[in-house]
Amino acid sequence: MEMGKEIRRLRTGRGLTQEALADALHVTPQTVSKWERGTTIPDVQLLPEIAIFFGVSIDQLFAMTPAQQLDRIENHIYDSGLISESETRQIAQQLITIGESPTYAGKSKLLLTLLYSHQADQYCLLAVESGKEAVELTGGDKEAVSELANAWGSYMPDWCVRNHHALIQWFGDFCRRHPDNRSAIMWLLDNLIDDRRLKEARQWLNALAAIDNTFRTPMYRYLIAQAAGDTQTSETQLRALEAMEGQEWCWAVTLGDIYTQRQEYDRAIQWYRKGQDIQPSPKFTDSATSIAHICEIRGDAPGAVAAYREVLRLMETEWGIVSGEEREAVERAIRRLS
């Protein structure tokens, strides 16, 4: 077995005998011999102790390749709720070590970002639940209300807090150095529009139009016109957006988002369903989740439950997700509404 070979490699690399390793782990030399010959493997409860002794990750004991280790870490993050602080440190160190190789540096940093973002989201969920109790127990104390709103991602009316100038500056510099990166230009446009920096947004829209011939360019023309209060132009762009043909599935979901923000919920649901229908497998759950949210806004609990059940179906049939925090969150929503 590969684990046995890895234990032998680590032991001999340290210049240790089987007896010395057995003594350190409180097992018999015969047990270590069986591990290294592949006759048996260590008990699962002993794996952390072995990993700590050699200063390696448990993944390395299984002799996983760096790519396999990264895949396992990614799946683990997505499947987990709040990860303990000790495990977070262990995963972070493993990613830093793997990232020392230029081949895996980018993916390692990406997963480190995912890890920290996941933990931040989980702590925000805890803060929301704690904040609800604080508001109730203090009778609506102003500070408690403010902290709950912040934890819940509430709209922030204070410009000095909610503006995106630092993000805009960073993405603007990146996009000037990488003018063909459509995704980065779109994030830049989103934040310029949110900050109502529409003159700059129009300039960056020209840069997007130079590299993009999809629905995204008229979508931003619509959003900029809408933000500027130019109703005639925004309606013209919306009609043009609806009339486009041969677009990828997210074109329909984008129209669903637009009609949701216009509170034209029936049309929004139609576009979300169209987006799900034309999307190739594996299909994402966004459309069904958006429909569930619309139903909740409308007070349609049965409709929301049906939409959440569709989310569960997609998780299982399209992604093979039958357990884990992501699925449990949807099941909690169904129980709440039922």
Secondary structure as the mmCIF struct_conf table of DSSP 4:
data_model
#
loop_
_struct_conf.conf_type_id
_struct_conf.id
_struct_conf.beg_label_comp_id
_struct_conf.beg_label_asym_id
_struct_conf.beg_label_seq_id
_struct_conf.end_label_comp_id
_struct_conf.end_label_asym_id
_struct_conf.end_label_seq_id
HELX_RH_AL_P HELX_RH_AL_P1 GLU A 2 GLY A 13
TURN_TY1_P TURN_TY1_P1 ARG A 14 GLY A 15
HELX_RH_AL_P HELX_RH_AL_P2 GLN A 18 LEU A 25
TURN_TY1_P TURN_TY1_P2 HIS A 26 HIS A 26
BEND BEND1 VAL A 27 VAL A 27
HELX_RH_AL_P HELX_RH_AL_P3 PRO A 29 ARG A 37
TURN_TY1_P TURN_TY1_P3 GLY A 38 GLY A 38
BEND BEND2 THR A 39 THR A 39
HELX_RH_3T_P HELX_RH_3T_P1 VAL A 44 LEU A 46
HELX_RH_AL_P HELX_RH_AL_P4 LEU A 47 PHE A 54
TURN_TY1_P TURN_TY1_P4 GLY A 55 GLY A 55
HELX_RH_AL_P HELX_RH_AL_P5 ILE A 58 LEU A 61
TURN_TY1_P TURN_TY1_P5 PHE A 62 ALA A 63
HELX_RH_AL_P HELX_RH_AL_P6 PRO A 66 ASP A 79
BEND BEND3 GLY A 81 LEU A 82
HELX_LH_PP_P HELX_LH_PP_P1 ILE A 83 SER A 84
HELX_RH_AL_P HELX_RH_AL_P7 GLU A 85 ILE A 98
TURN_TY1_P TURN_TY1_P6 GLY A 99 GLU A 100
BEND BEND4 SER A 101 SER A 101
TURN_TY1_P TURN_TY1_P7 PRO A 102 TYR A 104
HELX_RH_AL_P HELX_RH_AL_P8 ALA A 105 LEU A 137
TURN_TY1_P TURN_TY1_P8 THR A 138 GLY A 139
BEND BEND5 GLY A 140 GLY A 140
HELX_RH_AL_P HELX_RH_AL_P9 LYS A 142 ALA A 151
TURN_TY1_P TURN_TY1_P9 TRP A 152 GLY A 153
HELX_RH_AL_P HELX_RH_AL_P10 TRP A 159 ARG A 162
HELX_RH_AL_P HELX_RH_AL_P11 HIS A 165 ARG A 177
TURN_TY1_P TURN_TY1_P10 PRO A 179 ASP A 180
HELX_RH_AL_P HELX_RH_AL_P12 ARG A 182 ASP A 194
TURN_TY1_P TURN_TY1_P11 ASP A 195 ARG A 196
HELX_RH_AL_P HELX_RH_AL_P13 LEU A 198 ILE A 211
BEND BEND6 THR A 214 THR A 214
TURN_TY1_P TURN_TY1_P12 PHE A 215 PHE A 215
HELX_RH_AL_P HELX_RH_AL_P14 ARG A 216 ALA A 227
TURN_TY1_P TURN_TY1_P13 ALA A 228 GLY A 229
HELX_RH_AL_P HELX_RH_AL_P15 THR A 231 ALA A 243
BEND BEND7 GLY A 246 GLY A 246
TURN_TY1_P TURN_TY1_P14 TRP A 249 TRP A 249
HELX_RH_AL_P HELX_RH_AL_P16 CYS A 250 GLN A 261
TURN_TY1_P TURN_TY1_P15 ARG A 262 GLN A 263
HELX_RH_AL_P HELX_RH_AL_P17 TYR A 265 ILE A 278
BEND BEND8 GLN A 279 GLN A 279
HELX_LH_PP_P HELX_LH_PP_P2 PRO A 280 PRO A 280
BEND BEND9 SER A 281 PRO A 282
HELX_LH_PP_P HELX_LH_PP_P3 LYS A 283 PHE A 284
BEND BEND10 THR A 285 THR A 285
HELX_RH_AL_P HELX_RH_AL_P18 ASP A 286 ARG A 298
TURN_TY1_P TURN_TY1_P16 GLY A 299 GLY A 299
HELX_RH_AL_P HELX_RH_AL_P19 ALA A 301 TRP A 319
BEND BEND11 SER A 323 GLY A 324
HELX_RH_AL_P HELX_RH_AL_P20 GLU A 325 LEU A 337
#
